[in-house]
Amino acid sequence: SSFQVYIIQVSVGNHQWTVKHRYSDFHDLHEKLVSEKKIDKNLLPPKKIIGKNSKSLVEKRQKELEIYLQTLLLKFPVTTPKVLSHFLHFHLYVS
């Protein structure tokens, strides 16, 4: 079965880069953050089954996931949880 990979722009301070993840990766990240950091479980855009690969839905979800990540970064301005910094590939970009 085919799956969609979302290419998300991340910006922290003056640094900007992209990360590529499947929705299931976002879901796994979200589950960990909800249990470990008590973030709002409704923050992640819902998984949609019908028409999930239509171009307009993919673009809409990509924007929603971008907002989701920016919201997470705002929630943890000082210390980013390890699971989130790994997801965002901080180890590759931020020294």
mmCIF file as gemmi writes it, N, C-alpha and C atoms, coordinates in Angstrom:
data_model
loop_
_atom_site.group_PDB
_atom_site.id
_atom_site.type_symbol
_atom_site.label_atom_id
_atom_site.label_alt_id
_atom_site.label_comp_id
_atom_site.label_asym_id
_atom_site.label_entity_id
_atom_site.label_seq_id
_atom_site.pdbx_PDB_ins_code
_atom_site.Cartn_x
_atom_site.Cartn_y
_atom_site.Cartn_z
_atom_site.occupancy
_atom_site.B_iso_or_equiv
_atom_site.pdbx_formal_charge
_atom_site.auth_seq_id
_atom_site.auth_asym_id
_atom_site.pdbx_PDB_model_num
ATOM 1 N N . SER Axp A 1 ? 0.848 -1.186 0 1 0 ? 1 A 1
ATOM 2 C CA . SER Axp A 1 ? 0 0 0 1 0 ? 1 A 1
ATOM 3 C C . SER Axp A 1 ? 0.885 1.238 0 1 0 ? 1 A 1
ATOM 4 N N . SER Axp A 2 ? 0.428 2.279 -0.652 1 0 ? 2 A 1
ATOM 5 C CA . SER Axp A 2 ? 1.243 3.488 -0.742 1 0 ? 2 A 1
ATOM 6 C C . SER Axp A 2 ? 1.035 4.352 0.491 1 0 ? 2 A 1
ATOM 7 N N . PHE Axp A 3 ? 2.007 5.17 0.77 1 0 ? 3 A 1
ATOM 8 C CA . PHE Axp A 3 ? 1.876 6.074 1.906 1 0 ? 3 A 1
ATOM 9 C C . PHE Axp A 3 ? 2.446 7.426 1.515 1 0 ? 3 A 1
ATOM 10 N N . GLN Axp A 4 ? 2 8.429 2.238 1 0 ? 4 A 1
ATOM 11 C CA . GLN Axp A 4 ? 2.397 9.795 1.954 1 0 ? 4 A 1
ATOM 12 C C . GLN Axp A 4 ? 3.527 10.209 2.892 1 0 ? 4 A 1
ATOM 13 N N . VAL Axp A 5 ? 4.554 10.82 2.339 1 0 ? 5 A 1
ATOM 14 C CA . VAL Axp A 5 ? 5.615 11.403 3.154 1 0 ? 5 A 1
ATOM 15 C C . VAL Axp A 5 ? 5.43 12.912 3.125 1 0 ? 5 A 1
ATOM 16 N N . TYR Axp A 6 ? 5.387 13.51 4.314 1 0 ? 6 A 1
ATOM 17 C CA . TYR Axp A 6 ? 5.198 14.952 4.408 1 0 ? 6 A 1
ATOM 18 C C . TYR Axp A 6 ? 6.546 15.627 4.578 1 0 ? 6 A 1
ATOM 19 N N . ILE Axp A 7 ? 6.767 16.66 3.785 1 0 ? 7 A 1
ATOM 20 C CA . ILE Axp A 7 ? 8.01 17.428 3.86 1 0 ? 7 A 1
ATOM 21 C C . ILE Axp A 7 ? 7.666 18.72 4.586 1 0 ? 7 A 1
ATOM 22 N N . ILE Axp A 8 ? 8.203 18.855 5.797 1 0 ? 8 A 1
ATOM 23 C CA . ILE Axp A 8 ? 7.809 19.937 6.68 1 0 ? 8 A 1
ATOM 24 C C . ILE Axp A 8 ? 8.974 20.901 6.898 1 0 ? 8 A 1
ATOM 25 N N . GLN Axp A 9 ? 8.687 22.193 6.744 1 0 ? 9 A 1
ATOM 26 C CA . GLN Axp A 9 ? 9.672 23.235 7.049 1 0 ? 9 A 1
ATOM 27 C C . GLN Axp A 9 ? 9.729 23.432 8.558 1 0 ? 9 A 1
ATOM 28 N N . VAL Axp A 10 ? 10.925 23.442 9.089 1 0 ? 10 A 1
ATOM 29 C CA . VAL Axp A 10 ? 11.115 23.7 10.513 1 0 ? 10 A 1
ATOM 30 C C . VAL Axp A 10 ? 11.99 24.931 10.63 1 0 ? 10 A 1
ATOM 31 N N . SER Axp A 11 ? 11.62 25.853 11.524 1 0 ? 11 A 1
ATOM 32 C CA . SER Axp A 11 ? 12.507 26.981 11.763 1 0 ? 11 A 1
ATOM 33 C C . SER Axp A 11 ? 12.617 27.241 13.254 1 0 ? 11 A 1
ATOM 34 N N . VAL Axp A 12 ? 13.861 27.368 13.662 1 0 ? 12 A 1
ATOM 35 C CA . VAL Axp A 12 ? 14.171 27.664 15.062 1 0 ? 12 A 1
ATOM 36 C C . VAL Axp A 12 ? 15.2 28.777 15.035 1 0 ? 12 A 1
ATOM 37 N N . GLY Axp A 13 ? 14.822 29.92 15.558 1 0 ? 13 A 1
ATOM 38 C CA . GLY Axp A 13 ? 15.723 31.072 15.498 1 0 ? 13 A 1
ATOM 39 C C . GLY Axp A 13 ? 16.052 31.385 14.05 1 0 ? 13 A 1
ATOM 40 N N . ASN Axp A 14 ? 17.346 31.442 13.744 1 0 ? 14 A 1
ATOM 41 C CA . ASN Axp A 14 ? 17.768 31.724 12.37 1 0 ? 14 A 1
ATOM 42 C C . ASN Axp A 14 ? 17.96 30.462 11.539 1 0 ? 14 A 1
ATOM 43 N N . HIS Axp A 15 ? 17.774 29.309 12.157 1 0 ? 15 A 1
ATOM 44 C CA . HIS Axp A 15 ? 17.963 28.042 11.449 1 0 ? 15 A 1
ATOM 45 C C . HIS Axp A 15 ? 16.668 27.617 10.779 1 0 ? 15 A 1
ATOM 46 N N . GLN Axp A 16 ? 16.772 27.111 9.567 1 0 ? 16 A 1
ATOM 47 C CA . GLN Axp A 16 ? 15.605 26.585 8.872 1 0 ? 16 A 1
ATOM 48 C C . GLN Axp A 16 ? 16.02 25.348 8.089 1 0 ? 16 A 1
ATOM 49 N N . TRP Axp A 17 ? 15.196 24.312 8.153 1 0 ? 17 A 1
ATOM 50 C CA . TRP Axp A 17 ? 15.47 23.082 7.425 1 0 ? 17 A 1
ATOM 51 C C . TRP Axp A 17 ? 14.171 22.328 7.222 1 0 ? 17 A 1
ATOM 52 N N . THR Axp A 18 ? 14.255 21.216 6.509 1 0 ? 18 A 1
ATOM 53 C CA . THR Axp A 18 ? 13.059 20.408 6.292 1 0 ? 18 A 1
ATOM 54 C C . THR Axp A 18 ? 13.252 19.025 6.896 1 0 ? 18 A 1
ATOM 55 N N . VAL Axp A 19 ? 12.15 18.453 7.334 1 0 ? 19 A 1
ATOM 56 C CA . VAL Axp A 19 ? 12.147 17.058 7.782 1 0 ? 19 A 1
ATOM 57 C C . VAL Axp A 19 ? 11.096 16.324 6.965 1 0 ? 19 A 1
ATOM 58 N N . LYS Axp A 20 ? 11.321 15.039 6.761 1 0 ? 20 A 1
ATOM 59 C CA . LYS Axp A 20 ? 10.391 14.22 5.988 1 0 ? 20 A 1
ATOM 60 C C . LYS Axp A 20 ? 9.915 13.074 6.868 1 0 ? 20 A 1
ATOM 61 N N . HIS Axp A 21 ? 8.6 13.021 7.063 1 0 ? 21 A 1
ATOM 62 C CA . HIS Axp A 21 ? 8.026 11.975 7.905 1 0 ? 21 A 1
ATOM 63 C C . HIS Axp A 21 ? 6.673 11.532 7.37 1 0 ? 21 A 1
ATOM 64 N N . ARG Axp A 22 ? 6.349 10.288 7.644 1 0 ? 22 A 1
ATOM 65 C CA . ARG Axp A 22 ? 5.013 9.78 7.375 1 0 ? 22 A 1
ATOM 66 C C . ARG Axp A 22 ? 4.092 10.239 8.504 1 0 ? 22 A 1
ATOM 67 N N . TYR Axp A 23 ? 2.797 10.201 8.239 1 0 ? 23 A 1
ATOM 68 C CA . TYR Axp A 23 ? 1.848 10.582 9.286 1 0 ? 23 A 1
ATOM 69 C C . TYR Axp A 23 ? 2.03 9.691 10.513 1 0 ? 23 A 1
ATOM 70 N N . SER Axp A 24 ? 2.299 8.415 10.283 1 0 ? 24 A 1
ATOM 71 C CA . SER Axp A 24 ? 2.466 7.48 11.417 1 0 ? 24 A 1
ATOM 72 C C . SER Axp A 24 ? 3.623 7.895 12.321 1 0 ? 24 A 1
ATOM 73 N N . ASP Axp A 25 ? 4.655 8.522 11.752 1 0 ? 25 A 1
ATOM 74 C CA . ASP Axp A 25 ? 5.771 9.029 12.57 1 0 ? 25 A 1
ATOM 75 C C . ASP Axp A 25 ? 5.293 10.159 13.48 1 0 ? 25 A 1
ATOM 76 N N . PHE Axp A 26 ? 4.474 11.04 12.907 1 0 ? 26 A 1
ATOM 77 C CA . PHE Axp A 26 ? 3.897 12.121 13.711 1 0 ? 26 A 1
ATOM 78 C C . PHE Axp A 26 ? 3.031 11.544 14.831 1 0 ? 26 A 1
ATOM 79 N N . HIS Axp A 27 ? 2.261 10.524 14.479 1 0 ? 27 A 1
ATOM 80 C CA . HIS Axp A 27 ? 1.369 9.903 15.46 1 0 ? 27 A 1
ATOM 81 C C . HIS Axp A 27 ? 2.185 9.295 16.606 1 0 ? 27 A 1
ATOM 82 N N . ASP Axp A 28 ? 3.258 8.593 16.271 1 0 ? 28 A 1
ATOM 83 C CA . ASP Axp A 28 ? 4.132 7.984 17.302 1 0 ? 28 A 1
ATOM 84 C C . ASP Axp A 28 ? 4.738 9.056 18.199 1 0 ? 28 A 1
ATOM 85 N N . LEU Axp A 29 ? 5.231 10.12 17.583 1 0 ? 29 A 1
ATOM 86 C CA . LEU Axp A 29 ? 5.797 11.245 18.334 1 0 ? 29 A 1
ATOM 87 C C . LEU Axp A 29 ? 4.746 11.808 19.281 1 0 ? 29 A 1
ATOM 88 N N . HIS Axp A 30 ? 3.553 12.015 18.751 1 0 ? 30 A 1
ATOM 89 C CA . HIS Axp A 30 ? 2.47 12.616 19.518 1 0 ? 30 A 1
ATOM 90 C C . HIS Axp A 30 ? 2.112 11.758 20.733 1 0 ? 30 A 1
ATOM 91 N N . GLU Axp A 31 ? 2.012 10.455 20.519 1 0 ? 31 A 1
ATOM 92 C CA . GLU Axp A 31 ? 1.684 9.547 21.618 1 0 ? 31 A 1
ATOM 93 C C . GLU Axp A 31 ? 2.709 9.668 22.75 1 0 ? 31 A 1
ATOM 94 N N . LYS Axp A 32 ? 3.982 9.722 22.378 1 0 ? 32 A 1
ATOM 95 C CA . LYS Axp A 32 ? 5.048 9.843 23.384 1 0 ? 32 A 1
ATOM 96 C C . LYS Axp A 32 ? 4.952 11.169 24.126 1 0 ? 32 A 1
ATOM 97 N N . LEU Axp A 33 ? 4.701 12.254 23.39 1 0 ? 33 A 1
ATOM 98 C CA . LEU Axp A 33 ? 4.62 13.574 24.021 1 0 ? 33 A 1
ATOM 99 C C . LEU Axp A 33 ? 3.389 13.697 24.917 1 0 ? 33 A 1
ATOM 100 N N . VAL Axp A 34 ? 2.296 13.083 24.505 1 0 ? 34 A 1
ATOM 101 C CA . VAL Axp A 34 ? 1.085 13.12 25.335 1 0 ? 34 A 1
ATOM 102 C C . VAL Axp A 34 ? 1.345 12.401 26.651 1 0 ? 34 A 1
ATOM 103 N N . SER Axp A 35 ? 1.994 11.226 26.576 1 0 ? 35 A 1
ATOM 104 C CA . SER Axp A 35 ? 2.228 10.468 27.807 1 0 ? 35 A 1
ATOM 105 C C . SER Axp A 35 ? 3.357 11.048 28.658 1 0 ? 35 A 1
ATOM 106 N N . GLU Axp A 36 ? 4.432 11.521 28.024 1 0 ? 36 A 1
ATOM 107 C CA . GLU Axp A 36 ? 5.584 12.001 28.788 1 0 ? 36 A 1
ATOM 108 C C . GLU Axp A 36 ? 5.469 13.472 29.199 1 0 ? 36 A 1
ATOM 109 N N . LYS Axp A 37 ? 4.896 14.294 28.342 1 0 ? 37 A 1
ATOM 110 C CA . LYS Axp A 37 ? 4.909 15.745 28.559 1 0 ? 37 A 1
ATOM 111 C C . LYS Axp A 37 ? 3.518 16.334 28.754 1 0 ? 37 A 1
ATOM 112 N N . LYS Axp A 38 ? 2.516 15.474 28.75 1 0 ? 38 A 1
ATOM 113 C CA . LYS Axp A 38 ? 1.135 15.907 29.01 1 0 ? 38 A 1
ATOM 114 C C . LYS Axp A 38 ? 0.641 16.989 28.049 1 0 ? 38 A 1
ATOM 115 N N . ILE Axp A 39 ? 1.068 16.909 26.774 1 0 ? 39 A 1
ATOM 116 C CA . ILE Axp A 39 ? 0.53 17.881 25.818 1 0 ? 39 A 1
ATOM 117 C C . ILE Axp A 39 ? -0.888 17.468 25.422 1 0 ? 39 A 1
ATOM 118 N N . ASP Axp A 40 ? -1.633 18.407 24.896 1 0 ? 40 A 1
ATOM 119 C CA . ASP Axp A 40 ? -3.03 18.193 24.512 1 0 ? 40 A 1
ATOM 120 C C . ASP Axp A 40 ? -3.128 17.101 23.45 1 0 ? 40 A 1
ATOM 121 N N . LYS Axp A 41 ? -3.889 16.057 23.761 1 0 ? 41 A 1
ATOM 122 C CA . LYS Axp A 41 ? -3.969 14.95 22.819 1 0 ? 41 A 1
ATOM 123 C C . LYS Axp A 41 ? -4.687 15.323 21.528 1 0 ? 41 A 1
ATOM 124 N N . ASN Axp A 42 ? -5.413 16.445 21.528 1 0 ? 42 A 1
ATOM 125 C CA . ASN Axp A 42 ? -6.122 16.888 20.328 1 0 ? 42 A 1
ATOM 126 C C . ASN Axp A 42 ? -5.285 17.81 19.439 1 0 ? 42 A 1
ATOM 127 N N . LEU Axp A 43 ? -4.037 18.016 19.814 1 0 ? 43 A 1
ATOM 128 C CA . LEU Axp A 43 ? -3.173 18.928 19.061 1 0 ? 43 A 1
ATOM 129 C C . LEU Axp A 43 ? -2.832 18.393 17.665 1 0 ? 43 A 1
ATOM 130 N N . LEU Axp A 44 ? -2.648 17.094 17.559 1 0 ? 44 A 1
ATOM 131 C CA . LEU Axp A 44 ? -2.271 16.493 16.276 1 0 ? 44 A 1
ATOM 132 C C . LEU Axp A 44 ? -3.478 16.469 15.34 1 0 ? 44 A 1
ATOM 133 N N . PRO Axp A 45 ? -3.311 16.914 14.088 1 0 ? 45 A 1
ATOM 134 C CA . PRO Axp A 45 ? -4.428 16.814 13.133 1 0 ? 45 A 1
ATOM 135 C C . PRO Axp A 45 ? -4.871 15.352 13.024 1 0 ? 45 A 1
ATOM 136 N N . PRO Axp A 46 ? -6.178 15.106 12.919 1 0 ? 46 A 1
ATOM 137 C CA . PRO Axp A 46 ? -6.665 13.725 12.906 1 0 ? 46 A 1
ATOM 138 C C . PRO Axp A 46 ? -6.238 12.954 11.668 1 0 ? 46 A 1
ATOM 139 N N . LYS Axp A 47 ? -6.182 11.66 11.813 1 0 ? 47 A 1
ATOM 140 C CA . LYS Axp A 47 ? -5.854 10.782 10.692 1 0 ? 47 A 1
ATOM 141 C C . LYS Axp A 47 ? -7.113 10.669 9.839 1 0 ? 47 A 1
ATOM 142 N N . LYS Axp A 48 ? -6.959 10.915 8.554 1 0 ? 48 A 1
ATOM 143 C CA . LYS Axp A 48 ? -8.11 10.809 7.654 1 0 ? 48 A 1
ATOM 144 C C . LYS Axp A 48 ? -7.892 9.6 6.75 1 0 ? 48 A 1
ATOM 145 N N . ILE Axp A 49 ? -8.907 8.82 6.584 1 0 ? 49 A 1
ATOM 146 C CA . ILE Axp A 49 ? -8.777 7.616 5.774 1 0 ? 49 A 1
ATOM 147 C C . ILE Axp A 49 ? -9.22 7.87 4.332 1 0 ? 49 A 1
ATOM 148 N N . ILE Axp A 50 ? -10.381 8.499 4.166 1 0 ? 50 A 1
ATOM 149 C CA . ILE Axp A 50 ? -10.967 8.687 2.844 1 0 ? 50 A 1
ATOM 150 C C . ILE Axp A 50 ? -10.236 9.77 2.066 1 0 ? 50 A 1
ATOM 151 N N . GLY Axp A 51 ? -9.808 9.436 0.867 1 0 ? 51 A 1
ATOM 152 C CA . GLY Axp A 51 ? -9.142 10.408 0.005 1 0 ? 51 A 1
ATOM 153 C C . GLY Axp A 51 ? -7.838 10.915 0.563 1 0 ? 51 A 1
ATOM 154 N N . LYS Axp A 52 ? -7.16 10.067 1.346 1 0 ? 52 A 1
ATOM 155 C CA . LYS Axp A 52 ? -5.984 10.549 2.065 1 0 ? 52 A 1
ATOM 156 C C . LYS Axp A 52 ? -4.831 10.976 1.166 1 0 ? 52 A 1
ATOM 157 N N . ASN Axp A 53 ? -4.816 10.515 -0.067 1 0 ? 53 A 1
ATOM 158 C CA . ASN Axp A 53 ? -3.717 10.897 -0.952 1 0 ? 53 A 1
ATOM 159 C C . ASN Axp A 53 ? -4.113 11.928 -2.004 1 0 ? 53 A 1
ATOM 160 N N . SER Axp A 54 ? -5.323 12.518 -1.869 1 0 ? 54 A 1
ATOM 161 C CA . SER Axp A 54 ? -5.696 13.569 -2.809 1 0 ? 54 A 1
ATOM 162 C C . SER Axp A 54 ? -4.776 14.767 -2.567 1 0 ? 54 A 1
ATOM 163 N N . LYS Axp A 55 ? -4.402 15.426 -3.669 1 0 ? 55 A 1
ATOM 164 C CA . LYS Axp A 55 ? -3.416 16.504 -3.598 1 0 ? 55 A 1
ATOM 165 C C . LYS Axp A 55 ? -3.827 17.601 -2.606 1 0 ? 55 A 1
ATOM 166 N N . SER Axp A 56 ? -5.103 18 -2.641 1 0 ? 56 A 1
ATOM 167 C CA . SER Axp A 56 ? -5.538 19.089 -1.76 1 0 ? 56 A 1
ATOM 168 C C . SER Axp A 56 ? -5.472 18.669 -0.291 1 0 ? 56 A 1
ATOM 169 N N . LEU Axp A 57 ? -5.835 17.423 -0.004 1 0 ? 57 A 1
ATOM 170 C CA . LEU Axp A 57 ? -5.79 16.953 1.374 1 0 ? 57 A 1
ATOM 171 C C . LEU Axp A 57 ? -4.346 16.846 1.865 1 0 ? 57 A 1
ATOM 172 N N . VAL Axp A 58 ? -3.465 16.364 1.003 1 0 ? 58 A 1
ATOM 173 C CA . VAL Axp A 58 ? -2.046 16.255 1.348 1 0 ? 58 A 1
ATOM 174 C C . VAL Axp A 58 ? -1.485 17.636 1.678 1 0 ? 58 A 1
ATOM 175 N N . GLU Axp A 59 ? -1.813 18.633 0.845 1 0 ? 59 A 1
ATOM 176 C CA . GLU Axp A 59 ? -1.319 19.995 1.091 1 0 ? 59 A 1
ATOM 177 C C . GLU Axp A 59 ? -1.883 20.563 2.385 1 0 ? 59 A 1
ATOM 178 N N . LYS Axp A 60 ? -3.17 20.315 2.624 1 0 ? 60 A 1
ATOM 179 C CA . LYS Axp A 60 ? -3.814 20.814 3.839 1 0 ? 60 A 1
ATOM 180 C C . LYS Axp A 60 ? -3.176 20.169 5.067 1 0 ? 60 A 1
ATOM 181 N N . ARG Axp A 61 ? -2.996 18.856 5.019 1 0 ? 61 A 1
ATOM 182 C CA . ARG Axp A 61 ? -2.414 18.166 6.164 1 0 ? 61 A 1
ATOM 183 C C . ARG Axp A 61 ? -0.973 18.603 6.38 1 0 ? 61 A 1
ATOM 184 N N . GLN Axp A 62 ? -0.246 18.818 5.295 1 0 ? 62 A 1
ATOM 185 C CA . GLN Axp A 62 ? 1.137 19.263 5.429 1 0 ? 62 A 1
ATOM 186 C C . GLN Axp A 62 ? 1.198 20.579 6.198 1 0 ? 62 A 1
ATOM 187 N N . LYS Axp A 63 ? 0.309 21.507 5.868 1 0 ? 63 A 1
ATOM 188 C CA . LYS Axp A 63 ? 0.24 22.785 6.593 1 0 ? 63 A 1
ATOM 189 C C . LYS Axp A 63 ? -0.119 22.548 8.06 1 0 ? 63 A 1
ATOM 190 N N . GLU Axp A 64 ? -1.095 21.674 8.306 1 0 ? 64 A 1
ATOM 191 C CA . GLU Axp A 64 ? -1.515 21.373 9.678 1 0 ? 64 A 1
ATOM 192 C C . GLU Axp A 64 ? -0.366 20.758 10.481 1 0 ? 64 A 1
ATOM 193 N N . LEU Axp A 65 ? 0.399 19.884 9.856 1 0 ? 65 A 1
ATOM 194 C CA . LEU Axp A 65 ? 1.52 19.25 10.551 1 0 ? 65 A 1
ATOM 195 C C . LEU Axp A 65 ? 2.633 20.261 10.825 1 0 ? 65 A 1
ATOM 196 N N . GLU Axp A 66 ? 2.816 21.195 9.893 1 0 ? 66 A 1
ATOM 197 C CA . GLU Axp A 66 ? 3.795 22.262 10.098 1 0 ? 66 A 1
ATOM 198 C C . GLU Axp A 66 ? 3.401 23.106 11.318 1 0 ? 66 A 1
ATOM 199 N N . ILE Axp A 67 ? 2.124 23.461 11.388 1 0 ? 67 A 1
ATOM 200 C CA . ILE Axp A 67 ? 1.609 24.232 12.525 1 0 ? 67 A 1
ATOM 201 C C . ILE Axp A 67 ? 1.751 23.427 13.818 1 0 ? 67 A 1
ATOM 202 N N . TYR Axp A 68 ? 1.474 22.143 13.725 1 0 ? 68 A 1
ATOM 203 C CA . TYR Axp A 68 ? 1.617 21.248 14.887 1 0 ? 68 A 1
ATOM 204 C C . TYR Axp A 68 ? 3.049 21.304 15.438 1 0 ? 68 A 1
ATOM 205 N N . LEU Axp A 69 ? 4.026 21.175 14.555 1 0 ? 69 A 1
ATOM 206 C CA . LEU Axp A 69 ? 5.43 21.195 15.002 1 0 ? 69 A 1
ATOM 207 C C . LEU Axp A 69 ? 5.817 22.561 15.559 1 0 ? 69 A 1
ATOM 208 N N . GLN Axp A 70 ? 5.372 23.633 14.912 1 0 ? 70 A 1
ATOM 209 C CA . GLN Axp A 70 ? 5.69 24.971 15.421 1 0 ? 70 A 1
ATOM 210 C C . GLN Axp A 70 ? 5.07 25.181 16.799 1 0 ? 70 A 1
ATOM 211 N N . THR Axp A 71 ? 3.851 24.663 16.98 1 0 ? 71 A 1
ATOM 212 C CA . THR Axp A 71 ? 3.179 24.758 18.279 1 0 ? 71 A 1
ATOM 213 C C . THR Axp A 71 ? 3.973 24.017 19.342 1 0 ? 71 A 1
ATOM 214 N N . LEU Axp A 72 ? 4.465 22.833 18.996 1 0 ? 72 A 1
ATOM 215 C CA . LEU Axp A 72 ? 5.284 22.069 19.951 1 0 ? 72 A 1
ATOM 216 C C . LEU Axp A 72 ? 6.538 22.838 20.327 1 0 ? 72 A 1
ATOM 217 N N . LEU Axp A 73 ? 7.174 23.437 19.33 1 0 ? 73 A 1
ATOM 218 C CA . LEU Axp A 73 ? 8.4 24.196 19.606 1 0 ? 73 A 1
ATOM 219 C C . LEU Axp A 73 ? 8.117 25.382 20.516 1 0 ? 73 A 1
ATOM 220 N N . LEU Axp A 74 ? 6.956 26.003 20.366 1 0 ? 74 A 1
ATOM 221 C CA . LEU Axp A 74 ? 6.581 27.112 21.246 1 0 ? 74 A 1
ATOM 222 C C . LEU Axp A 74 ? 6.308 26.635 22.67 1 0 ? 74 A 1
ATOM 223 N N . LYS Axp A 75 ? 5.811 25.408 22.788 1 0 ? 75 A 1
ATOM 224 C CA . LYS Axp A 75 ? 5.516 24.848 24.113 1 0 ? 75 A 1
ATOM 225 C C . LYS Axp A 75 ? 6.781 24.532 24.903 1 0 ? 75 A 1
ATOM 226 N N . PHE Axp A 76 ? 7.869 24.263 24.183 1 0 ? 76 A 1
ATOM 227 C CA . PHE Axp A 76 ? 9.13 23.899 24.835 1 0 ? 76 A 1
ATOM 228 C C . PHE Axp A 76 ? 10.235 24.854 24.398 1 0 ? 76 A 1
ATOM 229 N N . PRO Axp A 77 ? 10.129 26.129 24.792 1 0 ? 77 A 1
ATOM 230 C CA . PRO Axp A 77 ? 11.077 27.129 24.284 1 0 ? 77 A 1
ATOM 231 C C . PRO Axp A 77 ? 12.512 26.957 24.782 1 0 ? 77 A 1
ATOM 232 N N . VAL Axp A 78 ? 12.665 26.353 25.958 1 0 ? 78 A 1
ATOM 233 C CA . VAL Axp A 78 ? 14.008 26.245 26.536 1 0 ? 78 A 1
ATOM 234 C C . VAL Axp A 78 ? 14.609 24.866 26.285 1 0 ? 78 A 1
ATOM 235 N N . THR Axp A 79 ? 13.906 23.852 26.729 1 0 ? 79 A 1
ATOM 236 C CA . THR Axp A 79 ? 14.415 22.491 26.58 1 0 ? 79 A 1
ATOM 237 C C . THR Axp A 79 ? 13.452 21.659 25.748 1 0 ? 79 A 1
ATOM 238 N N . THR Axp A 80 ? 13.88 21.319 24.561 1 0 ? 80 A 1
ATOM 239 C CA . THR Axp A 80 ? 13.052 20.499 23.686 1 0 ? 80 A 1
ATOM 240 C C . THR Axp A 80 ? 13.147 19.041 24.139 1 0 ? 80 A 1
ATOM 241 N N . PRO Axp A 81 ? 12.013 18.363 24.319 1 0 ? 81 A 1
ATOM 242 C CA . PRO Axp A 81 ? 12.071 16.948 24.698 1 0 ? 81 A 1
ATOM 243 C C . PRO Axp A 81 ? 12.902 16.146 23.686 1 0 ? 81 A 1
ATOM 244 N N . LYS Axp A 82 ? 13.666 15.21 24.199 1 0 ? 82 A 1
ATOM 245 C CA . LYS Axp A 82 ? 14.584 14.416 23.371 1 0 ? 82 A 1
ATOM 246 C C . LYS Axp A 82 ? 13.863 13.785 22.168 1 0 ? 82 A 1
ATOM 247 N N . VAL Axp A 83 ? 12.676 13.235 22.406 1 0 ? 83 A 1
ATOM 248 C CA . VAL Axp A 83 ? 11.931 12.583 21.334 1 0 ? 83 A 1
ATOM 249 C C . VAL Axp A 83 ? 11.563 13.576 20.223 1 0 ? 83 A 1
ATOM 250 N N . LEU Axp A 84 ? 11.274 14.827 20.597 1 0 ? 84 A 1
ATOM 251 C CA . LEU Axp A 84 ? 10.944 15.856 19.613 1 0 ? 84 A 1
ATOM 252 C C . LEU Axp A 84 ? 12.198 16.345 18.892 1 0 ? 84 A 1
ATOM 253 N N . SER Axp A 85 ? 13.27 16.582 19.621 1 0 ? 85 A 1
ATOM 254 C CA . SER Axp A 85 ? 14.491 17.063 18.966 1 0 ? 85 A 1
ATOM 255 C C . SER Axp A 85 ? 15.041 16.011 17.994 1 0 ? 85 A 1
ATOM 256 N N . HIS Axp A 86 ? 14.884 14.738 18.336 1 0 ? 86 A 1
ATOM 257 C CA . HIS Axp A 86 ? 15.31 13.671 17.425 1 0 ? 86 A 1
ATOM 258 C C . HIS Axp A 86 ? 14.43 13.672 16.166 1 0 ? 86 A 1
ATOM 259 N N . PHE Axp A 87 ? 13.129 13.791 16.362 1 0 ? 87 A 1
ATOM 260 C CA . PHE Axp A 87 ? 12.166 13.833 15.262 1 0 ? 87 A 1
ATOM 261 C C . PHE Axp A 87 ? 12.481 14.984 14.302 1 0 ? 87 A 1
ATOM 262 N N . LEU Axp A 88 ? 12.898 16.107 14.868 1 0 ? 88 A 1
ATOM 263 C CA . LEU Axp A 88 ? 13.201 17.298 14.077 1 0 ? 88 A 1
ATOM 264 C C . LEU Axp A 88 ? 14.643 17.332 13.562 1 0 ? 88 A 1
ATOM 265 N N . HIS Axp A 89 ? 15.397 16.278 13.878 1 0 ? 89 A 1
ATOM 266 C CA . HIS Axp A 89 ? 16.788 16.158 13.418 1 0 ? 89 A 1
ATOM 267 C C . HIS Axp A 89 ? 17.674 17.283 13.931 1 0 ? 89 A 1
ATOM 268 N N . PHE Axp A 90 ? 17.398 17.773 15.148 1 0 ? 90 A 1
ATOM 269 C CA . PHE Axp A 90 ? 18.237 18.833 15.74 1 0 ? 90 A 1
ATOM 270 C C . PHE Axp A 90 ? 19.718 18.446 15.71 1 0 ? 90 A 1
ATOM 271 N N . HIS Axp A 91 ? 19.993 17.18 15.959 1 0 ? 91 A 1
ATOM 272 C CA . HIS Axp A 91 ? 21.389 16.72 16.024 1 0 ? 91 A 1
ATOM 273 C C . HIS Axp A 91 ? 22.143 16.975 14.721 1 0 ? 91 A 1
ATOM 274 N N . LEU Axp A 92 ? 21.416 17.152 13.611 1 0 ? 92 A 1
ATOM 275 C CA . LEU Axp A 92 ? 22.068 17.405 12.335 1 0 ? 92 A 1
ATOM 276 C C . LEU Axp A 92 ? 22.303 18.884 12.06 1 0 ? 92 A 1
ATOM 277 N N . TYR Axp A 93 ? 21.489 19.743 12.703 1 0 ? 93 A 1
ATOM 278 C CA . TYR Axp A 93 ? 21.493 21.152 12.316 1 0 ? 93 A 1
ATOM 279 C C . TYR Axp A 93 ? 21.9 22.126 13.394 1 0 ? 93 A 1
ATOM 280 N N . VAL Axp A 94 ? 21.534 21.856 14.625 1 0 ? 94 A 1
ATOM 281 C CA . VAL Axp A 94 ? 21.769 22.835 15.675 1 0 ? 94 A 1
ATOM 282 C C . VAL Axp A 94 ? 22.936 22.37 16.54 1 0 ? 94 A 1
ATOM 283 N N . SER Axp A 95 ? 23.959 23.209 16.611 1 0 ? 95 A 1
ATOM 284 C CA . SER Axp A 95 ? 25.132 22.787 17.406 1 0 ? 95 A 1
ATOM 285 C C . SER Axp A 95 ? 25.123 23.446 18.763 1 0 ? 95 A 1
